[in-house]
């Protein structure tokens, strides 16, 4: 599987390059890109990481990359849309970990990739995706008599909130209760809010330091509290999951998939 990594010199991009190298022949890095002003432009992707040279120099132009089967993108919504156009024009597949799309951007992304095999996930950790499955099952049993809360914490540089993973947890919880998240979500509380509305799903956000990613779904009744937690200690878990998704896409038809599909949880 020939892979292009975008945002190659960022923290996640570097992890993705390492994950491709660790795939031990199942995956091959054929391209790595960065924004034009990045100091890594022109450097070998392997040497940049202190590894042996990979023969792939970081470029600011996808057209300079080798022929590829899949592109993995953890950048920004605007950049991801540009990368998606390249994928569609070159009959490739795409793995997307970028979050923070607004409604119009998401619709544009879906239209661009309608004929491309694509995995889109807010979180590529195997553990998180198992947690999403458990949250939906729990929500189907623990009805609105149990108050539902989603908590998440990330490093101080994260720019969107709630995190994509927290929103995915909220959607899983809502699906378990057969409601729409948009109809029951409470994203902020301030001042005199009044009593909690039955059936609502609350969100709490923390930003600070170098927290990789903490997530928690809570079901709270007067007599008990059930929590489903996931704590990430190393971003490598996300990179390995994304490469796993890329390898899985090799045998898939055009369409939009997620990590639940990749892991056979649906």
MIDOVEX-326607 format. One record per residue (C-alpha): residue number from 1; residue in one letter; chain; x, y negated, z. Coordinates in Angstrom, 1 decimal, always signed. Last residue first. Layout:
! MIDOVEX-326607
node nr=NUM&rest=A&kette=A&px=X&py=Y&pz=Z
...
END
This chain:
! MIDOVEX-326607
node nr=266&rest=X&kette=A&px=-21.0&py=+2.8&pz=+12.8
node nr=265&rest=X&kette=A&px=-17.9&py=+3.6&pz=+15.0
node nr=264&rest=X&kette=A&px=-15.8&py=+5.0&pz=+12.2
node nr=263&rest=X&kette=A&px=-12.7&py=+3.0&pz=+13.2
node nr=262&rest=X&kette=A&px=-12.5&py=+1.1&pz=+9.9
node nr=261&rest=X&kette=A&px=-16.3&py=+0.5&pz=+9.9
node nr=260&rest=X&kette=A&px=-16.3&py=-0.9&pz=+13.4
node nr=259&rest=X&kette=A&px=-13.3&py=-2.9&pz=+12.3
node nr=258&rest=X&kette=A&px=-15.4&py=-4.8&pz=+9.8
node nr=257&rest=X&kette=A&px=-16.5&py=-4.3&pz=+6.2
node nr=256&rest=X&kette=A&px=-17.6&py=-6.6&pz=+3.4
node nr=255&rest=X&kette=A&px=-18.0&py=-5.0&pz=+0.0
node nr=254&rest=X&kette=A&px=-16.1&py=-3.7&pz=-3.0
node nr=253&rest=X&kette=A&px=-15.4&py=+0.0&pz=-2.8
node nr=252&rest=X&kette=A&px=-13.1&py=+1.5&pz=-0.2
node nr=251&rest=X&kette=A&px=-10.1&py=+4.0&pz=-0.5
node nr=250&rest=X&kette=A&px=-7.3&py=+1.5&pz=-0.2
node nr=249&rest=X&kette=A&px=-9.3&py=-0.5&pz=+2.4
node nr=248&rest=X&kette=A&px=-8.1&py=+1.9&pz=+5.2
node nr=247&rest=X&kette=A&px=-4.5&py=+0.9&pz=+4.7
node nr=246&rest=X&kette=A&px=-5.5&py=-2.8&pz=+5.1
node nr=245&rest=X&kette=A&px=-7.5&py=-2.0&pz=+8.3
node nr=244&rest=X&kette=A&px=-4.6&py=-0.2&pz=+9.8
node nr=243&rest=X&kette=A&px=-2.4&py=-3.2&pz=+9.0
node nr=242&rest=X&kette=A&px=-4.9&py=-5.4&pz=+10.8
node nr=241&rest=X&kette=A&px=-5.0&py=-3.1&pz=+13.8
node nr=240&rest=X&kette=A&px=-1.2&py=-3.2&pz=+14.1
node nr=239&rest=X&kette=A&px=-1.2&py=-7.0&pz=+13.9
node nr=238&rest=X&kette=A&px=-3.9&py=-7.3&pz=+16.6
node nr=237&rest=X&kette=A&px=-2.0&py=-5.0&pz=+19.0
node nr=236&rest=X&kette=A&px=+1.2&py=-6.9&pz=+18.3
node nr=235&rest=X&kette=A&px=-0.3&py=-9.9&pz=+20.0
node nr=234&rest=X&kette=A&px=+0.8&py=-8.4&pz=+23.3
node nr=233&rest=X&kette=A&px=-0.9&py=-8.3&pz=+26.7
node nr=232&rest=X&kette=A&px=-4.5&py=-8.2&pz=+25.6
node nr=231&rest=X&kette=A&px=-7.1&py=-7.8&pz=+28.3
node nr=230&rest=X&kette=A&px=-10.5&py=-6.3&pz=+27.7
node nr=229&rest=X&kette=A&px=-13.3&py=-6.1&pz=+30.1
node nr=228&rest=X&kette=A&px=-16.8&py=-4.6&pz=+30.3
node nr=227&rest=X&kette=A&px=-18.5&py=-5.7&pz=+33.6
node nr=226&rest=X&kette=A&px=-21.5&py=-4.3&pz=+35.4
node nr=225&rest=X&kette=A&px=-22.9&py=-6.3&pz=+38.4
node nr=224&rest=X&kette=A&px=-25.3&py=-4.9&pz=+41.0
node nr=223&rest=X&kette=A&px=-28.3&py=-5.6&pz=+43.3
node nr=222&rest=X&kette=A&px=-29.5&py=-9.1&pz=+42.2
node nr=221&rest=X&kette=A&px=-28.6&py=-8.3&pz=+38.6
node nr=220&rest=X&kette=A&px=-25.6&py=-9.3&pz=+36.5
node nr=219&rest=X&kette=A&px=-24.4&py=-7.9&pz=+33.2
node nr=218&rest=X&kette=A&px=-21.0&py=-9.3&pz=+32.4
node nr=217&rest=X&kette=A&px=-19.0&py=-9.2&pz=+29.2
node nr=216&rest=X&kette=A&px=-15.3&py=-10.0&pz=+29.6
node nr=215&rest=X&kette=A&px=-12.5&py=-11.1&pz=+27.3
node nr=214&rest=X&kette=A&px=-8.9&py=-12.0&pz=+28.0
node nr=213&rest=X&kette=A&px=-6.6&py=-13.0&pz=+25.1
node nr=212&rest=X&kette=A&px=-2.9&py=-13.8&pz=+24.7
node nr=211&rest=X&kette=A&px=-2.7&py=-16.2&pz=+27.6
node nr=210&rest=X&kette=A&px=+0.3&py=-18.5&pz=+26.9
node nr=209&rest=X&kette=A&px=-0.5&py=-21.4&pz=+29.1
node nr=208&rest=X&kette=A&px=-4.1&py=-22.6&pz=+29.1
node nr=207&rest=X&kette=A&px=-7.6&py=-22.5&pz=+27.6
node nr=206&rest=X&kette=A&px=-10.6&py=-21.1&pz=+29.5
node nr=205&rest=X&kette=A&px=-14.1&py=-20.7&pz=+28.0
node nr=204&rest=X&kette=A&px=-17.4&py=-19.6&pz=+29.5
node nr=203&rest=X&kette=A&px=-20.4&py=-18.4&pz=+27.5
node nr=202&rest=X&kette=A&px=-24.0&py=-17.7&pz=+28.6
node nr=201&rest=X&kette=A&px=-26.5&py=-15.3&pz=+27.1
node nr=200&rest=X&kette=A&px=-30.1&py=-16.2&pz=+27.8
node nr=199&rest=X&kette=A&px=-32.7&py=-13.5&pz=+28.5
node nr=198&rest=X&kette=A&px=-34.3&py=-15.3&pz=+31.4
node nr=197&rest=X&kette=A&px=-33.5&py=-19.1&pz=+31.5
node nr=196&rest=X&kette=A&px=-31.1&py=-20.1&pz=+34.2
node nr=195&rest=X&kette=A&px=-32.6&py=-22.6&pz=+36.6
node nr=194&rest=X&kette=A&px=-32.2&py=-26.3&pz=+35.9
node nr=193&rest=X&kette=A&px=-29.3&py=-27.8&pz=+34.0
node nr=192&rest=X&kette=A&px=-28.6&py=-30.8&pz=+36.3
node nr=191&rest=X&kette=A&px=-25.2&py=-31.8&pz=+35.1
node nr=190&rest=X&kette=A&px=-23.2&py=-29.7&pz=+32.6
node nr=189&rest=X&kette=A&px=-23.5&py=-26.3&pz=+31.1
node nr=188&rest=X&kette=A&px=-22.1&py=-25.3&pz=+27.7
node nr=187&rest=X&kette=A&px=-22.5&py=-22.5&pz=+25.1
node nr=186&rest=X&kette=A&px=-25.9&py=-21.1&pz=+26.0
node nr=185&rest=X&kette=A&px=-26.9&py=-18.5&pz=+23.5
node nr=184&rest=X&kette=A&px=-30.5&py=-17.1&pz=+23.3
node nr=183&rest=X&kette=A&px=-31.8&py=-18.0&pz=+19.8
node nr=182&rest=X&kette=A&px=-28.5&py=-18.2&pz=+18.1
node nr=181&rest=X&kette=A&px=-27.6&py=-14.7&pz=+19.4
node nr=180&rest=X&kette=A&px=-30.6&py=-13.2&pz=+17.6
node nr=179&rest=X&kette=A&px=-32.6&py=-10.6&pz=+19.6
node nr=178&rest=X&kette=A&px=-32.8&py=-6.8&pz=+19.5
node nr=177&rest=X&kette=A&px=-31.4&py=-6.4&pz=+23.0
node nr=176&rest=X&kette=A&px=-28.4&py=-4.3&pz=+21.8
node nr=175&rest=X&kette=A&px=-28.0&py=-6.8&pz=+18.9
node nr=174&rest=X&kette=A&px=-27.8&py=-9.7&pz=+21.4
node nr=173&rest=X&kette=A&px=-25.0&py=-7.9&pz=+23.2
node nr=172&rest=X&kette=A&px=-23.1&py=-7.2&pz=+20.0
node nr=171&rest=X&kette=A&px=-23.6&py=-10.8&pz=+18.9
node nr=170&rest=X&kette=A&px=-22.3&py=-12.1&pz=+22.2
node nr=169&rest=X&kette=A&px=-19.3&py=-9.8&pz=+22.0
node nr=168&rest=X&kette=A&px=-18.6&py=-11.0&pz=+18.5
node nr=167&rest=X&kette=A&px=-18.9&py=-14.6&pz=+19.7
node nr=166&rest=X&kette=A&px=-16.3&py=-13.8&pz=+22.4
node nr=165&rest=X&kette=A&px=-14.1&py=-12.2&pz=+19.8
node nr=164&rest=X&kette=A&px=-14.3&py=-15.3&pz=+17.5
node nr=163&rest=X&kette=A&px=-13.2&py=-17.4&pz=+20.4
node nr=162&rest=X&kette=A&px=-15.7&py=-19.9&pz=+22.0
node nr=161&rest=X&kette=A&px=-14.1&py=-22.1&pz=+21.1
node nr=160&rest=X&kette=A&px=-11.7&py=-23.0&pz=+18.2
node nr=159&rest=X&kette=A&px=-8.2&py=-24.6&pz=+18.4
node nr=158&rest=X&kette=A&px=-6.1&py=-22.1&pz=+20.2
node nr=157&rest=X&kette=A&px=-2.9&py=-23.8&pz=+21.4
node nr=156&rest=X&kette=A&px=-3.5&py=-23.6&pz=+25.1
node nr=155&rest=X&kette=A&px=-3.5&py=-19.8&pz=+25.2
node nr=154&rest=X&kette=A&px=-6.7&py=-17.9&pz=+25.5
node nr=153&rest=X&kette=A&px=-9.5&py=-17.1&pz=+28.0
node nr=152&rest=X&kette=A&px=-12.9&py=-15.6&pz=+27.4
node nr=151&rest=X&kette=A&px=-16.1&py=-15.0&pz=+29.5
node nr=150&rest=X&kette=A&px=-19.4&py=-13.8&pz=+28.2
node nr=149&rest=X&kette=A&px=-22.4&py=-13.8&pz=+30.5
node nr=148&rest=X&kette=A&px=-25.6&py=-11.7&pz=+30.6
node nr=147&rest=X&kette=A&px=-28.3&py=-11.9&pz=+33.4
node nr=146&rest=X&kette=A&px=-29.7&py=-8.5&pz=+34.0
node nr=145&rest=X&kette=A&px=-33.5&py=-8.4&pz=+34.1
node nr=144&rest=X&kette=A&px=-33.2&py=-9.2&pz=+30.4
node nr=143&rest=X&kette=A&px=-32.5&py=-5.6&pz=+29.6
node nr=142&rest=X&kette=A&px=-29.6&py=-3.4&pz=+30.7
node nr=141&rest=X&kette=A&px=-30.2&py=-0.3&pz=+28.6
node nr=140&rest=X&kette=A&px=-29.8&py=-1.8&pz=+25.1
node nr=139&rest=X&kette=A&px=-27.3&py=-4.2&pz=+26.4
node nr=138&rest=X&kette=A&px=-25.1&py=-1.4&pz=+27.6
node nr=137&rest=X&kette=A&px=-25.0&py=+0.2&pz=+24.2
node nr=136&rest=X&kette=A&px=-24.2&py=-3.1&pz=+22.5
node nr=135&rest=X&kette=A&px=-21.4&py=-3.8&pz=+25.1
node nr=134&rest=X&kette=A&px=-20.0&py=-0.3&pz=+24.6
node nr=133&rest=X&kette=A&px=-19.6&py=-0.8&pz=+20.8
node nr=132&rest=X&kette=A&px=-18.0&py=-4.2&pz=+21.4
node nr=131&rest=X&kette=A&px=-15.6&py=-2.6&pz=+23.9
node nr=130&rest=X&kette=A&px=-14.5&py=+0.0&pz=+21.3
node nr=129&rest=X&kette=A&px=-13.8&py=-2.9&pz=+19.0
node nr=128&rest=X&kette=A&px=-11.8&py=-4.6&pz=+21.7
node nr=127&rest=X&kette=A&px=-9.7&py=-1.5&pz=+22.3
node nr=126&rest=X&kette=A&px=-8.9&py=-1.0&pz=+18.6
node nr=125&rest=X&kette=A&px=-7.6&py=-4.6&pz=+18.5
node nr=124&rest=X&kette=A&px=-8.4&py=-6.2&pz=+15.2
node nr=123&rest=X&kette=A&px=-10.4&py=-9.2&pz=+16.7
node nr=122&rest=X&kette=A&px=-12.7&py=-11.6&pz=+14.9
node nr=121&rest=X&kette=A&px=-13.1&py=-9.2&pz=+12.1
node nr=120&rest=X&kette=A&px=-13.4&py=-9.4&pz=+8.3
node nr=119&rest=X&kette=A&px=-12.4&py=-6.4&pz=+6.2
node nr=118&rest=X&kette=A&px=-12.8&py=-7.0&pz=+2.4
node nr=117&rest=X&kette=A&px=-13.1&py=-4.9&pz=-0.7
node nr=116&rest=X&kette=A&px=-13.6&py=-7.6&pz=-3.4
node nr=115&rest=X&kette=A&px=-16.6&py=-8.2&pz=-5.6
node nr=114&rest=X&kette=A&px=-18.4&py=-10.6&pz=-3.2
node nr=113&rest=X&kette=A&px=-15.1&py=-12.2&pz=-2.2
node nr=112&rest=X&kette=A&px=-15.7&py=-15.7&pz=-3.5
node nr=111&rest=X&kette=A&px=-19.4&py=-15.8&pz=-2.5
node nr=110&rest=X&kette=A&px=-18.7&py=-14.6&pz=+1.0
node nr=109&rest=X&kette=A&px=-16.0&py=-17.2&pz=+1.4
node nr=108&rest=X&kette=A&px=-18.3&py=-20.0&pz=+0.2
node nr=107&rest=X&kette=A&px=-21.0&py=-18.9&pz=+2.6
node nr=106&rest=X&kette=A&px=-18.5&py=-18.9&pz=+5.5
node nr=105&rest=X&kette=A&px=-17.2&py=-22.3&pz=+4.5
node nr=104&rest=X&kette=A&px=-20.8&py=-23.7&pz=+4.5
node nr=103&rest=X&kette=A&px=-21.7&py=-22.2&pz=+7.9
node nr=102&rest=X&kette=A&px=-18.5&py=-23.4&pz=+9.6
node nr=101&rest=X&kette=A&px=-15.4&py=-21.1&pz=+9.7
node nr=100&rest=X&kette=A&px=-13.5&py=-21.0&pz=+13.0
node nr=99&rest=X&kette=A&px=-11.8&py=-17.6&pz=+12.6
node nr=98&rest=X&kette=A&px=-9.1&py=-16.2&pz=+10.5
node nr=97&rest=X&kette=A&px=-8.6&py=-12.4&pz=+10.9
node nr=96&rest=X&kette=A&px=-9.3&py=-11.6&pz=+7.3
node nr=95&rest=X&kette=A&px=-8.1&py=-8.4&pz=+5.5
node nr=94&rest=X&kette=A&px=-8.3&py=-8.8&pz=+1.7
node nr=93&rest=X&kette=A&px=-8.5&py=-6.4&pz=-1.3
node nr=92&rest=X&kette=A&px=-7.1&py=-7.3&pz=-4.7
node nr=91&rest=X&kette=A&px=-8.5&py=-7.8&pz=-8.2
node nr=90&rest=X&kette=A&px=-6.2&py=-10.7&pz=-9.0
node nr=89&rest=X&kette=A&px=-8.7&py=-13.5&pz=-9.4
node nr=88&rest=X&kette=A&px=-10.6&py=-12.4&pz=-6.3
node nr=87&rest=X&kette=A&px=-7.4&py=-12.3&pz=-4.1
node nr=86&rest=X&kette=A&px=-6.3&py=-15.7&pz=-5.4
node nr=85&rest=X&kette=A&px=-9.7&py=-17.2&pz=-4.6
node nr=84&rest=X&kette=A&px=-9.5&py=-15.7&pz=-1.1
node nr=83&rest=X&kette=A&px=-6.1&py=-17.4&pz=-0.5
node nr=82&rest=X&kette=A&px=-7.7&py=-20.7&pz=-1.2
node nr=81&rest=X&kette=A&px=-10.6&py=-20.0&pz=+1.2
node nr=80&rest=X&kette=A&px=-8.1&py=-18.8&pz=+3.8
node nr=79&rest=X&kette=A&px=-6.2&py=-22.1&pz=+3.7
node nr=78&rest=X&kette=A&px=-9.3&py=-24.1&pz=+4.5
node nr=77&rest=X&kette=A&px=-10.5&py=-21.7&pz=+7.2
node nr=76&rest=X&kette=A&px=-7.1&py=-21.6&pz=+8.9
node nr=75&rest=X&kette=A&px=-4.4&py=-18.8&pz=+8.9
node nr=74&rest=X&kette=A&px=-4.6&py=-15.1&pz=+9.8
node nr=73&rest=X&kette=A&px=-4.8&py=-13.7&pz=+6.3
node nr=72&rest=X&kette=A&px=-3.8&py=-10.2&pz=+5.1
node nr=71&rest=X&kette=A&px=-3.6&py=-9.8&pz=+1.3
node nr=70&rest=X&kette=A&px=-4.1&py=-6.4&pz=-0.3
node nr=69&rest=X&kette=A&px=-3.0&py=-4.4&pz=-3.3
node nr=68&rest=X&kette=A&px=-0.1&py=-6.5&pz=-4.3
node nr=67&rest=X&kette=A&px=+1.9&py=-7.5&pz=-7.4
node nr=66&rest=X&kette=A&px=+5.0&py=-9.4&pz=-6.1
node nr=65&rest=X&kette=A&px=+4.7&py=-12.9&pz=-4.7
node nr=64&rest=X&kette=A&px=+5.7&py=-16.0&pz=-6.6
node nr=63&rest=X&kette=A&px=+2.0&py=-16.7&pz=-7.6
node nr=62&rest=X&kette=A&px=+1.2&py=-16.9&pz=-3.9
node nr=61&rest=X&kette=A&px=+3.1&py=-20.2&pz=-3.8
node nr=60&rest=X&kette=A&px=+4.7&py=-21.6&pz=-0.6
node nr=59&rest=X&kette=A&px=+7.3&py=-18.9&pz=-0.5
node nr=58&rest=X&kette=A&px=+9.0&py=-16.7&pz=+2.1
node nr=57&rest=X&kette=A&px=+11.6&py=-14.5&pz=+0.5
node nr=56&rest=X&kette=A&px=+11.0&py=-10.8&pz=+0.2
node nr=55&rest=X&kette=A&px=+14.1&py=-8.6&pz=-0.2
node nr=54&rest=X&kette=A&px=+13.4&py=-7.0&pz=+3.2
node nr=53&rest=X&kette=A&px=+16.7&py=-8.1&pz=+4.8
node nr=52&rest=X&kette=A&px=+17.4&py=-6.1&pz=+8.0
node nr=51&rest=X&kette=A&px=+15.6&py=-7.5&pz=+11.1
node nr=50&rest=X&kette=A&px=+16.2&py=-10.6&pz=+13.1
node nr=49&rest=X&kette=A&px=+12.7&py=-11.9&pz=+12.4
node nr=48&rest=X&kette=A&px=+13.7&py=-14.5&pz=+9.8
node nr=47&rest=X&kette=A&px=+16.1&py=-11.8&pz=+8.4
node nr=46&rest=X&kette=A&px=+13.1&py=-9.7&pz=+7.5
node nr=45&rest=X&kette=A&px=+11.1&py=-12.4&pz=+5.8
node nr=44&rest=X&kette=A&px=+14.1&py=-13.6&pz=+3.8
node nr=43&rest=X&kette=A&px=+14.3&py=-17.4&pz=+3.9
node nr=42&rest=X&kette=A&px=+13.2&py=-19.6&pz=+1.0
node nr=41&rest=X&kette=A&px=+10.5&py=-21.4&pz=+3.0
node nr=40&rest=X&kette=A&px=+11.1&py=-20.9&pz=+6.7
node nr=39&rest=X&kette=A&px=+11.3&py=-24.7&pz=+7.4
node nr=38&rest=X&kette=A&px=+7.6&py=-25.0&pz=+6.6
node nr=37&rest=X&kette=A&px=+6.7&py=-28.1&pz=+4.5
node nr=36&rest=X&kette=A&px=+5.1&py=-26.1&pz=+1.6
node nr=35&rest=X&kette=A&px=+2.8&py=-24.1&pz=+3.8
node nr=34&rest=X&kette=A&px=+3.8&py=-20.5&pz=+4.3
node nr=33&rest=X&kette=A&px=+3.8&py=-17.3&pz=+2.2
node nr=32&rest=X&kette=A&px=+5.0&py=-13.7&pz=+2.4
node nr=31&rest=X&kette=A&px=+5.0&py=-11.2&pz=-0.5
node nr=30&rest=X&kette=A&px=+5.7&py=-7.6&pz=-1.3
node nr=29&rest=X&kette=A&px=+5.7&py=-6.1&pz=+2.1
node nr=28&rest=X&kette=A&px=+5.3&py=-2.3&pz=+1.8
node nr=27&rest=X&kette=A&px=+2.8&py=-0.1&pz=+3.7
node nr=26&rest=X&kette=A&px=+2.7&py=+3.7&pz=+4.3
node nr=25&rest=X&kette=A&px=+6.5&py=+3.7&pz=+4.3
node nr=24&rest=X&kette=A&px=+7.1&py=+3.5&pz=+8.0
node nr=23&rest=X&kette=A&px=+4.1&py=+1.4&pz=+9.2
node nr=22&rest=X&kette=A&px=+6.7&py=-0.2&pz=+11.4
node nr=21&rest=X&kette=A&px=+7.7&py=-2.6&pz=+8.6
node nr=20&rest=X&kette=A&px=+4.1&py=-3.6&pz=+8.1
node nr=19&rest=X&kette=A&px=+3.6&py=-4.1&pz=+11.8
node nr=18&rest=X&kette=A&px=+6.8&py=-6.3&pz=+11.9
node nr=17&rest=X&kette=A&px=+5.4&py=-8.5&pz=+9.1
node nr=16&rest=X&kette=A&px=+2.1&py=-8.7&pz=+10.9
node nr=15&rest=X&kette=A&px=+3.8&py=-9.8&pz=+14.1
node nr=14&rest=X&kette=A&px=+5.6&py=-12.6&pz=+12.2
node nr=13&rest=X&kette=A&px=+2.4&py=-13.8&pz=+10.7
node nr=12&rest=X&kette=A&px=+0.7&py=-13.8&pz=+14.1
node nr=11&rest=X&kette=A&px=+3.4&py=-16.1&pz=+15.6
node nr=10&rest=X&kette=A&px=+3.6&py=-18.3&pz=+12.5
node nr=9&rest=X&kette=A&px=+6.4&py=-17.7&pz=+9.9
node nr=8&rest=X&kette=A&px=+4.3&py=-15.6&pz=+7.6
node nr=7&rest=X&kette=A&px=+1.1&py=-17.8&pz=+7.4
node nr=6&rest=X&kette=A&px=+0.1&py=-15.5&pz=+4.6
node nr=5&rest=X&kette=A&px=+1.1&py=-11.8&pz=+4.5
node nr=4&rest=X&kette=A&px=+1.1&py=-9.9&pz=+1.1
node nr=3&rest=X&kette=A&px=+0.8&py=-6.1&pz=+1.2
node nr=2&rest=X&kette=A&px=+1.6&py=-3.3&pz=-1.2
node nr=1&rest=X&kette=A&px=+0.0&py=+0.0&pz=+0.0
END
